[in-house]
Amino acid sequence: MKRIVILSLLVLATLALQAQTGLRIMPLFEGKIIPQERLVETRVRGKMLIEYRLSFFHSISFSGTKEEAQKVYSLMKEENVFVSEYQDKKVRTMLMQLPRHEEKNRFLCYKSRQKGERCEVTVIYMEGMLTSLKELNKILNMK
């Protein structure tokens, strides 16, 4: 029974990574830009996301230098897709709608907040039946 559970988890992890394959930001999710031990990672799949019309949520957060935040921001900009971007003195936010993959809409979000010499950065990959950045913005601004 234990083997079946472990095998199932490995298959789910592989499927999740396939959806993100080919994205410029993928090295961040793999721990190649910021060391894995400095990352806070969250993956959600299933019933918890249904009300948001999403099927997969994957986020990475870290506290880094301004240079690290800029590197991640630059990788995001390389996706060359429709972007909604906001910036004030300390917070930079970017929302992207990526090309569809396997009948699912995909979105990528970036947020950095400057705190002294450090930057708190969060990058989120989402996929599902949600259709637009406008709908995504409504969800993100609910709280």
DSSP file with accessible surface (Angstrom, degrees, kcal/mol):
  #  RESIDUE AA STRUCTURE BP1 BP2  ACC     N-H-->O    O-->H-N    N-H-->O    O-->H-N    TCO  KAPPA ALPHA  PHI   PSI    X-CA   Y-CA   Z-CA
    1    1 A M     >        0   0  175      0, 0.0     4,-1.9     0, 0.0     5,-0.2   0.000 360.0 360.0 360.0 -42.2    0.0    0.0    0.0
    2    2 A K  H  >  +     0   0  174      1,-0.2     4,-2.4     2,-0.2     5,-0.2   0.895 360.0  53.1 -59.4 -41.5    2.8    2.4    0.9
    3    3 A R  H  > S+     0   0  215      1,-0.2     4,-2.8     2,-0.2    -1,-0.2   0.891 106.4  52.5 -62.9 -39.2    4.4    1.8   -2.5
    4    4 A I  H  > S+     0   0  108      2,-0.2     4,-2.6     1,-0.2    -1,-0.2   0.921 110.2  47.9 -64.6 -43.0    1.2    2.6   -4.3
    5    5 A V  H  X S+     0   0   73     -4,-1.9     4,-2.3     2,-0.2    -2,-0.2   0.943 114.0  46.2 -63.1 -46.4    0.9    5.9   -2.5
    6    6 A I  H  X S+     0   0   94     -4,-2.4     4,-2.2     2,-0.2    -2,-0.2   0.932 113.2  49.3 -63.5 -44.7    4.5    6.9   -3.2
    7    7 A L  H  X S+     0   0  111     -4,-2.8     4,-2.3     1,-0.2    -1,-0.2   0.923 110.4  51.4 -61.5 -42.0    4.2    5.9   -6.8
    8    8 A S  H  X S+     0   0   61     -4,-2.6     4,-2.4     1,-0.2    -1,-0.2   0.909 109.3  50.0 -61.9 -42.8    1.0    7.9   -7.1
    9    9 A L  H  X S+     0   0  107     -4,-2.3     4,-2.3     1,-0.2    -1,-0.2   0.900 109.8  50.9 -63.8 -39.8    2.7   11.0   -5.6
   10   10 A L  H  X S+     0   0  105     -4,-2.2     4,-2.2     2,-0.2    -2,-0.2   0.910 110.0  49.6 -64.4 -41.4    5.7   10.7   -8.0
   11   11 A V  H  X S+     0   0   75     -4,-2.3     4,-2.5     2,-0.2    -2,-0.2   0.937 111.3  49.2 -63.7 -44.5    3.3   10.4  -11.0
   12   12 A L  H  X S+     0   0   82     -4,-2.4     4,-2.2     1,-0.2    -2,-0.2   0.903 110.7  50.1 -61.8 -42.1    1.4   13.5   -9.9
   13   13 A A  H  X S+     0   0   34     -4,-2.3     4,-2.0     2,-0.2    -1,-0.2   0.913 110.6  50.2 -62.8 -41.0    4.7   15.5   -9.4
   14   14 A T  H  X S+     0   0   81     -4,-2.2     4,-1.9     1,-0.2    -2,-0.2   0.928 110.5  49.1 -63.7 -44.3    5.8   14.5  -12.9
   15   15 A L  H  X S+     0   0   86     -4,-2.5     4,-1.4     1,-0.2    -1,-0.2   0.898 109.4  52.8 -62.8 -39.3    2.5   15.6  -14.4
   16   16 A A  H  X S+     0   0    2     -4,-2.2     4,-0.9     1,-0.2    -1,-0.2   0.914 109.9  47.5 -63.2 -42.5    2.7   18.9  -12.6
   17   17 A L  H  X S+     0   0   58     -4,-2.0     4,-0.8     1,-0.2     3,-0.3   0.844 103.9  62.1 -69.5 -31.8    6.2   19.6  -13.9
   18   18 A Q  H >< S+     0   0   93     -4,-1.9     3,-0.8     1,-0.2    -1,-0.2   0.896  99.5  55.2 -60.5 -40.3    5.2   18.7  -17.5
   19   19 A A  H 3< S+     0   0    5     -4,-1.4    -1,-0.2     1,-0.2    -2,-0.2   0.848 111.8  43.4 -62.6 -32.3    2.7   21.5  -17.6
   20   20 A Q  H >< S+     0   0    0     -4,-0.9     3,-1.8    -3,-0.3    -1,-0.2   0.543  85.9 122.9 -91.1  -7.7    5.4   24.0  -16.7
   21   21 A T  T << S+     0   0   93     -4,-0.8     3,-0.1    -3,-0.8    -3,-0.0  -0.242  71.0  27.2 -56.6 139.5    8.0   22.5  -19.1
   22   22 A G  T 3  S+     0   0   67      1,-0.3     2,-0.3     2,-0.0    -1,-0.2   0.317  86.7 128.6  91.8  -8.5    9.4   25.0  -21.6
   23   23 A L    X   -     0   0   13     -3,-1.8     3,-1.2     1,-0.1    -1,-0.3  -0.589  61.7-134.8 -80.6 142.4    8.8   28.1  -19.4
   24   24 A R  T 3  S+     0   0  125     -2,-0.3     4,-0.2     1,-0.3    -1,-0.1   0.802 106.3  55.9 -63.0 -29.4   11.8   30.4  -18.9
   25   25 A I  T >> S+     0   0    0      1,-0.2     3,-1.8    50,-0.1     4,-1.0   0.570  77.1 100.0 -82.4  -6.3   11.0   30.6  -15.2
   26   26 A M  H <> S+     0   0   13     -3,-1.2     4,-1.5     1,-0.3     3,-0.2   0.839  70.9  64.5 -52.8 -39.4   11.2   26.8  -14.8
   27   27 A P  H 34>S+     0   0   42      0, 0.0     5,-2.7     0, 0.0     6,-0.7   0.852  98.6  56.2 -56.6 -29.1   14.8   26.9  -13.4
   28   28 A L  H X45S+     0   0    0     -3,-1.8     3,-1.5     1,-0.2     6,-0.2   0.953 106.9  47.8 -65.0 -45.9   13.4   28.8  -10.4
   29   29 A F  H 3<5S+     0   0    5     -4,-1.0    -1,-0.2     1,-0.3    -3,-0.1   0.748 110.6  53.6 -67.5 -21.2   10.9   26.0   -9.6
   30   30 A E  T 3<5S-     0   0   81     -4,-1.5    -1,-0.3     0, 0.0    -2,-0.2   0.419 116.6-112.7 -91.3  -1.8   13.7   23.5   -9.9
   31   31 A G  T < 5S+     0   0   18     -3,-1.5     5,-0.4    -4,-0.3    -3,-0.2   0.707  82.9 121.4  79.4  21.4   15.9   25.3   -7.4
   32   32 A K  S   <S+     0   0  154     -5,-2.7    -4,-0.2    -6,-0.2    -3,-0.1   0.642  77.8  35.6 -92.1 -15.9   18.5   26.3  -10.0
   33   33 A I  S    S+     0   0   40     -6,-0.7    -5,-0.1     1,-0.4    -1,-0.1   0.825 130.1  25.0-100.3 -49.0   18.3   30.0   -9.5
   34   34 A I  S    S-     0   0    0     -6,-0.2    -1,-0.4    -7,-0.2     5,-0.1  -0.968 101.5-100.5-114.5 131.1   17.7   30.2   -5.7
   35   35 A P    >   -     0   0   50      0, 0.0     3,-2.3     0, 0.0     4,-0.4  -0.229  29.6-120.9 -54.2 139.3   18.9   27.2   -3.7
   36   36 A Q  G >  S+     0   0   83     -5,-0.4     3,-1.6     1,-0.3    -5,-0.1   0.826 109.8  62.7 -50.9 -37.2   16.1   24.8   -2.8
   37   37 A E  G 3  S+     0   0  165      1,-0.3    -1,-0.3    -6,-0.1    -6,-0.0   0.678 102.6  50.8 -69.3 -14.1   16.7   25.3    1.0
   38   38 A R  G <  S+     0   0   87     -3,-2.3    25,-0.4    -7,-0.1     2,-0.3   0.462  96.0  91.9 -96.9  -3.2   15.8   29.0    0.7
   39   39 A L    <   -     0   0   20     -3,-1.6     2,-0.6    -4,-0.4    23,-0.2  -0.711  60.7-153.4 -96.2 143.5   12.6   28.4   -1.2
   40   40 A V  E     -A   61   0A  94     21,-2.6    21,-2.1    -2,-0.3     2,-0.4  -0.979  24.8-168.0-109.5 118.4    9.1   27.9    0.3
   41   41 A E  E     -A   60   0A  66     -2,-0.6     2,-0.4    19,-0.2    19,-0.2  -0.902  12.7-175.4-116.4 137.5    7.1   25.8   -2.1
   42   42 A T  E     -A   59   0A  61     17,-2.3    17,-3.0    -2,-0.4     2,-0.4  -0.999   1.1-178.0-131.3 131.1    3.4   25.1   -2.2
   43   43 A R  E     +A   58   0A  97     -2,-0.4     2,-0.4    15,-0.2    15,-0.2  -0.998   4.4 178.9-127.5 131.3    1.6   22.8   -4.6
   44   44 A V  E     +A   57   0A  31     13,-2.8    13,-2.4    -2,-0.4     2,-0.3  -0.999   5.0 166.3-134.4 137.0   -2.2   22.4   -4.6
   45   45 A R  E     +A   56   0A  88     -2,-0.4     3,-0.3    11,-0.2     2,-0.3  -0.987  42.4  17.0-144.1 143.3   -4.3   20.2   -6.8
   46   46 A G  S >  S+     0   0   37      9,-0.8     3,-2.1    -2,-0.3     4,-0.5  -0.641 106.3   1.6 106.9-151.3   -7.9   19.0   -6.6
   47   47 A K  G >  S+     0   0  187      1,-0.3     3,-1.0    -2,-0.3     4,-0.5   0.742 115.6  67.5 -57.2 -32.0  -11.0   20.0   -4.8
   48   48 A M  G 3  S+     0   0  143     -3,-0.3    -1,-0.3     1,-0.2     3,-0.1   0.754 105.8  43.9 -61.7 -21.7   -9.6   22.9   -2.9
   49   49 A L  G X >S+     0   0   13     -3,-2.1     5,-1.7     1,-0.1     3,-1.5   0.542  84.6  93.9-100.7  -9.1   -9.2   24.8   -6.3
   50   50 A I  G X 5S+     0   0  116     -3,-1.0     3,-2.2    -4,-0.5    -1,-0.1   0.891  81.2  56.0 -56.0 -43.7  -12.5   24.0   -7.9
   51   51 A E  G 3 5S+     0   0  151     -4,-0.5    -1,-0.3     1,-0.3    -2,-0.1   0.745 108.6  49.5 -63.9 -19.3  -14.3   27.2   -6.7
   52   52 A Y  G < 5S-     0   0   54     -3,-1.5    -1,-0.3     2,-0.2    -2,-0.2   0.372 113.8-118.4 -96.6   1.6  -11.5   29.2   -8.4
   53   53 A R  T < 5S+     0   0  115     -3,-2.2    77,-1.7    -4,-0.3    76,-1.1   0.829  74.4 126.7  61.9  34.8  -11.8   27.3  -11.7
   54   54 A L  E   < - B   0 128A  14     -5,-1.7    74,-0.3    74,-0.2    -1,-0.3  -0.875  44.6-172.1-118.2 154.2   -8.2   26.1  -11.3
   55   55 A S  E    S+     0   0A  33     72,-3.1    -9,-0.8     1,-0.3     2,-0.3   0.544  75.7  28.6-117.9 -15.6   -6.8   22.5  -11.3
   56   56 A F  E     -AB  45 127A   3     71,-1.8    71,-2.1   -11,-0.2     2,-0.4  -0.986  54.7-177.9-150.8 136.5   -3.2   23.2  -10.3
   57   57 A F  E     +AB  44 126A  44    -13,-2.4   -13,-2.8    -2,-0.3     2,-0.4  -0.998   7.4 174.1-134.1 127.6   -1.5   25.9   -8.2
   58   58 A H  E     +AB  43 125A   0     67,-2.7    67,-3.2    -2,-0.4     2,-0.3  -0.960   7.4 179.1-138.8 116.7    2.3   25.9   -7.7
   59   59 A S  E     -AB  42 124A  11    -17,-3.0   -17,-2.3    -2,-0.4     2,-0.4  -0.909  14.1-166.3-123.4 151.5    4.0   28.8   -5.8
   60   60 A I  E     -AB  41 123A   1     63,-2.5    63,-2.7    -2,-0.3     2,-0.3  -0.999  11.8-179.3-130.1 131.4    7.6   29.6   -4.9
   61   61 A S  E     +AB  40 122A  32    -21,-2.1   -21,-2.6    -2,-0.4     2,-0.3  -0.974   7.8 158.2-130.6 148.3    8.6   32.2   -2.3
   62   62 A F  E     - B   0 121A   8     59,-2.2    59,-3.0    -2,-0.3     2,-0.5  -0.983  38.0-123.6-159.9 159.6   11.9   33.4   -1.1
   63   63 A S  E     + B   0 120A  37    -25,-0.4     2,-0.3    -2,-0.3    57,-0.2  -0.953  50.9 148.6-105.3 124.4   13.7   36.3    0.6
   64   64 A G  E     - B   0 119A   0     55,-2.9    55,-3.0    -2,-0.5     2,-0.1  -0.812  45.4 -74.0-144.4-175.0   16.6   37.4   -1.6
   65   65 A T  E  >  - B   0 118A  44     -2,-0.3     4,-2.3    53,-0.2     5,-0.2  -0.321  47.4-106.1 -79.1 166.7   18.8   40.3   -2.7
   66   66 A K  H  > S+     0   0   85     51,-0.5     4,-2.4     1,-0.2     5,-0.2   0.880 123.1  54.8 -59.6 -36.4   17.6   42.9   -5.2
   67   67 A E  H  > S+     0   0  138      2,-0.2     4,-2.2     1,-0.2    -1,-0.2   0.904 107.3  48.3 -65.7 -40.8   19.8   41.2   -7.8
   68   68 A E  H  > S+     0   0   44      2,-0.2     4,-2.2     1,-0.2     5,-0.2   0.928 112.1  49.1 -65.7 -42.4   18.1   37.9   -7.3
   69   69 A A  H  X S+     0   0    5     -4,-2.3     4,-2.5     1,-0.2    -2,-0.2   0.917 111.5  49.8 -62.7 -41.0   14.6   39.5   -7.5
   70   70 A Q  H  X S+     0   0   87     -4,-2.4     4,-2.8     2,-0.2    -1,-0.2   0.886 108.0  53.5 -65.3 -39.0   15.7   41.3  -10.7
   71   71 A K  H  X S+     0   0  112     -4,-2.2     4,-2.1     2,-0.2    -2,-0.2   0.937 111.7  44.8 -61.1 -46.1   17.0   38.0  -12.2
   72   72 A V  H  X S+     0   0    0     -4,-2.2     4,-2.2     2,-0.2    -2,-0.2   0.931 113.0  51.3 -64.9 -43.2   13.6   36.3  -11.6
   73   73 A Y  H  X S+     0   0   25     -4,-2.5     4,-2.3     1,-0.2    -2,-0.2   0.929 108.9  51.3 -59.4 -44.0   11.8   39.3  -12.9
   74   74 A S  H  X S+     0   0   49     -4,-2.8     4,-1.3     1,-0.2    -1,-0.2   0.896 108.3  51.3 -62.1 -41.1   13.9   39.3  -16.1
   75   75 A L  H  < S+     0   0   18     -4,-2.1     4,-0.3     1,-0.2    -1,-0.2   0.898 108.9  51.8 -62.9 -39.6   13.1   35.6  -16.6
   76   76 A M  H >< S+     0   0    0     -4,-2.2     3,-1.7     1,-0.2     4,-0.2   0.930 106.4  53.2 -61.0 -45.3    9.4   36.3  -16.3
   77   77 A K  H >< S+     0   0   86     -4,-2.3     3,-1.3     1,-0.3    -1,-0.2   0.789  97.3  67.7 -62.3 -27.2    9.6   39.1  -18.9
   78   78 A E  T 3< S+     0   0   91     -4,-1.3    -1,-0.3     1,-0.2    -2,-0.2   0.611  77.6  81.9 -69.8 -11.2   11.3   36.7  -21.3
   79   79 A E  T <  S-     0   0   27     -3,-1.7    -1,-0.2    -4,-0.3    -2,-0.2   0.769  84.0-152.9 -65.6 -23.1    8.0   34.7  -21.6
   80   80 A N    <   +     0   0  139     -3,-1.3     2,-0.3    -4,-0.2    -2,-0.1   0.920  45.9 125.2  51.8  52.0    6.8   37.3  -24.1
   81   81 A V  S    S-     0   0   34     -4,-0.1    -1,-0.2     1,-0.1    17,-0.1  -0.823  72.4 -58.1-129.2 173.9    3.1   36.9  -23.4
   82   82 A F        -     0   0  143     15,-0.5    15,-1.4    -2,-0.3     2,-0.4  -0.278  62.0-167.2 -57.1 131.2    0.3   39.3  -22.5
   83   83 A V  E     -C   96   0A  42     13,-0.2     2,-0.5     2,-0.0    13,-0.2  -0.962  25.3-162.3-129.8 139.9    1.2   41.0  -19.2
   84   84 A S  E     -C   95   0A  26     11,-2.7    11,-2.9    -2,-0.4     2,-0.4  -0.993  28.4-177.3-114.1 120.8   -0.6   43.1  -16.7
   85   85 A E  E     +C   94   0A  66     -2,-0.5     2,-0.3     9,-0.2     9,-0.2  -0.970  15.1 179.2-131.7 140.3    1.9   44.9  -14.6
   86   86 A Y  E     +C   93   0A 111      7,-2.9     7,-3.1    -2,-0.4     2,-0.3  -0.987   5.5 176.7-134.9 144.8    1.8   47.3  -11.6
   87   87 A Q  E     +C   92   0A 123     -2,-0.3     5,-0.2     5,-0.2     2,-0.2  -0.987   7.3 166.8-151.4 137.6    4.5   48.9   -9.6
   88   88 A D        -     0   0   99      3,-2.5    -2,-0.0    -2,-0.3     0, 0.0  -0.606  61.3 -66.8-127.0-161.8    4.8   51.4   -6.8
   89   89 A K  S    S+     0   0  205     -2,-0.2     3,-0.1     1,-0.2    25,-0.0   0.858 128.5  10.2 -60.3 -37.7    7.8   52.4   -4.6
   90   90 A K  S    S+     0   0  134      1,-0.1    24,-2.7    23,-0.1     2,-0.4   0.564 117.9  65.9-120.5 -12.1    8.2   49.0   -2.9
   91   91 A V  E     - D   0 113A  21     22,-0.2    -3,-2.5    20,-0.0     2,-0.4  -0.956  49.2-174.2-123.7 133.5    6.0   46.5   -4.7
   92   92 A R  E     -CD  87 112A  47     20,-2.4    20,-2.4    -2,-0.4     2,-0.4  -0.995  10.6-177.7-123.1 126.2    6.2   45.1   -8.2
   93   93 A T  E     +CD  86 111A  32     -7,-3.1    -7,-2.9    -2,-0.4     2,-0.4  -0.982   5.2 179.6-127.5 138.4    3.4   42.8   -9.5
   94   94 A M  E     -CD  85 110A   0     16,-2.6    16,-2.7    -2,-0.4     2,-0.4  -0.998   6.2-169.2-139.4 131.2    3.1   41.1  -12.8
   95   95 A L  E     -CD  84 109A   4    -11,-2.9   -11,-2.7    -2,-0.4     2,-0.4  -0.981  11.1-173.1-119.4 134.6    0.3   38.8  -14.1
   96   96 A M  E     -CD  83 108A   1     12,-2.9    12,-2.1    -2,-0.4     2,-0.6  -0.972  20.6-148.6-129.4 142.6    0.7   36.8  -17.3
   97   97 A Q  E     - D   0 107A  51    -15,-1.4   -15,-0.5    -2,-0.4    10,-0.2  -0.952  25.7-157.6-107.1 117.8   -1.6   34.6  -19.3
   98   98 A L  E     - D   0 106A   6      8,-2.5     8,-0.8    -2,-0.6     3,-0.1  -0.480  31.2 -80.4 -88.7 163.2    0.4   31.9  -21.0
   99   99 A P  E     -     0   0A  81      0, 0.0    -1,-0.2     0, 0.0     5,-0.1  -0.294  60.6 -91.6 -59.6 148.0   -0.5   29.9  -24.1
  100  100 A R  E     -     0   0A 120      5,-0.1     2,-0.4    -3,-0.1     5,-0.2  -0.231  40.1-162.3 -59.8 150.1   -3.0   27.0  -23.4
  101  101 A H  E >   - D   0 104A  57      3,-2.3     3,-1.3     1,-0.1   -82,-0.0  -0.978  68.2 -15.7-139.2 122.5   -1.5   23.6  -22.7
  102  102 A E  T 3  S-     0   0  139     -2,-0.4    -1,-0.1     1,-0.3     3,-0.1   0.918 128.1 -51.4  48.9  51.7   -3.5   20.4  -22.9
  103  103 A E  T 3  S+     0   0  147      1,-0.2     2,-0.4    26,-0.0    -1,-0.3   0.665 115.7 113.8  65.9  16.7   -6.8   22.2  -23.0
  104  104 A K  E <   -D  101   0A  63     -3,-1.3    -3,-2.3    -5,-0.1     2,-0.3  -0.956  65.0-128.2-120.7 142.2   -6.0   24.3  -19.9
  105  105 A N  E     - E   0 128A  13     23,-2.7    23,-2.1    -2,-0.4     2,-0.4  -0.614  28.7-153.5 -80.8 145.0   -5.4   28.0  -19.5
  106  106 A R  E     -DE  98 127A  22     -8,-0.8    -8,-2.5    -2,-0.3     2,-0.3  -0.956  12.2-173.0-127.8 145.3   -2.2   28.8  -17.7
  107  107 A F  E     -DE  97 126A   0     19,-3.1    19,-2.5    -2,-0.4     2,-0.4  -0.961   8.5-161.9-136.3 150.2   -1.2   31.8  -15.7
  108  108 A L  E     -DE  96 125A   0    -12,-2.1   -12,-2.9    -2,-0.3     2,-0.4  -0.999  10.7-170.1-133.6 132.7    2.1   33.1  -14.1
  109  109 A C  E     -DE  95 124A   8     15,-2.7    15,-2.4    -2,-0.4     2,-0.4  -0.967   4.0-170.5-126.6 144.5    2.2   35.7  -11.4
  110  110 A Y  E     +DE  94 123A   4    -16,-2.7   -16,-2.6    -2,-0.4     2,-0.4  -0.995   7.4 172.7-132.6 136.2    5.2   37.6   -9.9
  111  111 A K  E     +DE  93 122A  92     11,-2.3    11,-2.6    -2,-0.4     2,-0.4  -0.972   3.3 179.9-144.2 129.8    5.2   39.8   -6.8
  112  112 A S  E     -DE  92 121A  14    -20,-2.4   -20,-2.4    -2,-0.4     2,-0.4  -0.992   5.5-169.3-129.0 140.3    8.2   41.3   -5.1
  113  113 A R  E     -DE  91 120A 106      7,-2.2     7,-2.8    -2,-0.4     2,-0.4  -0.994  20.0-133.8-128.9 123.3    8.2   43.6   -2.1
  114  114 A Q  E     + E   0 119A  64    -24,-2.7     2,-0.4    -2,-0.4     5,-0.2  -0.622  22.9 178.9 -80.2 130.0   11.2   45.4   -1.0
  115  115 A K  E >   - E   0 118A 122      3,-3.2     3,-1.9    -2,-0.4     2,-0.3  -0.848  63.1 -61.3-131.1  92.8   12.0   45.2    2.8
  116  116 A G  T 3  S-     0   0   55     -2,-0.4    -1,-0.1     1,-0.3     0, 0.0  -0.493 118.1 -17.1  67.8-127.1   15.2   47.2    3.5
  117  117 A E  T 3  S+     0   0  150     -2,-0.3   -51,-0.5    -3,-0.1    -1,-0.3   0.508 128.6  76.6 -86.1  -7.2   18.0   45.6    1.5
  118  118 A R  E <   -BE  65 115A  98     -3,-1.9    -3,-3.2   -53,-0.1     2,-0.4  -0.678  66.6-146.0-104.0 159.7   16.0   42.3    1.0
  119  119 A C  E     -BE  64 114A   7    -55,-3.0   -55,-2.9    -5,-0.2     2,-0.6  -0.994   7.3-145.5-125.1 131.2   13.2   41.5   -1.4
  120  120 A E  E     -BE  63 113A  75     -7,-2.8    -7,-2.2    -2,-0.4     2,-0.4  -0.883  28.3-170.8 -92.1 118.6   10.4   39.1   -0.6
  121  121 A V  E     -BE  62 112A   1    -59,-3.0   -59,-2.2    -2,-0.6     2,-0.4  -0.930  14.5-177.8-119.5 137.0    9.5   37.4   -3.9
  122  122 A T  E     -BE  61 111A  46    -11,-2.6   -11,-2.3    -2,-0.4     2,-0.4  -1.000   2.0-174.4-131.7 131.5    6.6   35.1   -4.8
  123  123 A V  E     -BE  60 110A   0    -63,-2.7   -63,-2.5    -2,-0.4     2,-0.4  -0.996   8.7-168.9-123.8 131.3    6.1   33.4   -8.2
  124  124 A I  E     -BE  59 109A  28    -15,-2.4   -15,-2.7    -2,-0.4     2,-0.4  -0.982  10.6-164.9-126.6 131.4    2.9   31.5   -8.8
  125  125 A Y  E     +BE  58 108A   0    -67,-3.2   -67,-2.7    -2,-0.4     2,-0.3  -0.944  18.9 175.0-108.7 131.2    2.0   29.1  -11.7
  126  126 A M  E     -BE  57 107A   4    -19,-2.5   -19,-3.1    -2,-0.4     2,-0.3  -0.985   8.8-178.6-135.7 148.9   -1.7   28.2  -12.1
  127  127 A E  E     +BE  56 106A   8    -71,-2.1   -72,-3.1    -2,-0.3   -71,-1.8  -0.980  28.0  89.8-143.7 155.7   -3.7   26.3  -14.6
  128  128 A G  E    S-BE  54 105A   2    -23,-2.1   -23,-2.7    -2,-0.3   -74,-0.2  -0.992  84.1 -45.8 158.6-155.1   -7.3   25.4  -15.1
  129  129 A M  S    S+     0   0  104    -76,-1.1   -75,-0.2    -2,-0.3   -76,-0.1   0.480  84.0 123.3 -92.9  -4.2  -10.5   26.6  -16.8
  130  130 A L        -     0   0    3    -77,-1.7    -2,-0.2   -25,-0.2   -25,-0.1  -0.349  49.0-158.6 -53.4 136.3  -10.1   30.2  -15.6
  131  131 A T        +     0   0   67      1,-0.1     2,-0.3   -26,-0.0    -1,-0.1   0.690  51.0  21.5-104.8 -18.1  -10.2   32.2  -18.8
  132  132 A S     >  -     0   0   34      1,-0.1     4,-2.1   -27,-0.1     5,-0.1  -0.968  65.1-114.6-149.9 164.0   -8.6   35.6  -18.3
  133  133 A L  H  > S+     0   0   12     -2,-0.3     4,-3.0     1,-0.2     5,-0.2   0.830 115.7  61.1 -65.1 -31.2   -6.3   37.8  -16.3
  134  134 A K  H  > S+     0   0  154      2,-0.2     4,-1.8     1,-0.2    -1,-0.2   0.939 106.8  44.1 -62.3 -45.1   -9.4   39.9  -15.4
  135  135 A E  H  > S+     0   0   47      2,-0.2     4,-1.9     1,-0.2    -2,-0.2   0.906 113.4  51.7 -64.6 -41.5  -10.9   36.8  -13.7
  136  136 A L  H  X S+     0   0    0     -4,-2.1     4,-2.7     1,-0.2     5,-0.2   0.920 106.9  53.2 -61.6 -43.2   -7.6   35.9  -12.1
  137  137 A N  H  X S+     0   0   38     -4,-3.0     4,-1.9     1,-0.2    -1,-0.2   0.892 106.2  53.3 -60.2 -39.2   -7.3   39.5  -10.7
  138  138 A K  H  < S+     0   0  136     -4,-1.8     4,-0.3     2,-0.2    -1,-0.2   0.924 110.9  46.8 -60.8 -43.6  -10.7   39.2   -9.1
  139  139 A I  H >< S+     0   0   33     -4,-1.9     3,-1.3     1,-0.2     4,-0.3   0.938 112.8  48.3 -64.2 -46.6   -9.6   36.0   -7.4
  140  140 A L  H 3< S+     0   0   68     -4,-2.7     3,-0.4     1,-0.3    -1,-0.2   0.794 112.7  48.4 -67.0 -27.6   -6.3   37.4   -6.2
  141  141 A N  T 3< S+     0   0  117     -4,-1.9    -1,-0.3    -5,-0.2    -2,-0.2   0.373  84.4  94.9 -94.4   5.6   -8.0   40.5   -4.8
  142  142 A M    <         0   0  111     -3,-1.3    -1,-0.2    -4,-0.3    -2,-0.1   0.837 360.0 360.0 -64.2 -35.4  -10.7   38.6   -2.9
  143  143 A K              0   0  220     -3,-0.4     0, 0.0    -4,-0.3     0, 0.0  -0.530 360.0 360.0 -89.5 360.0   -8.8   38.6    0.4
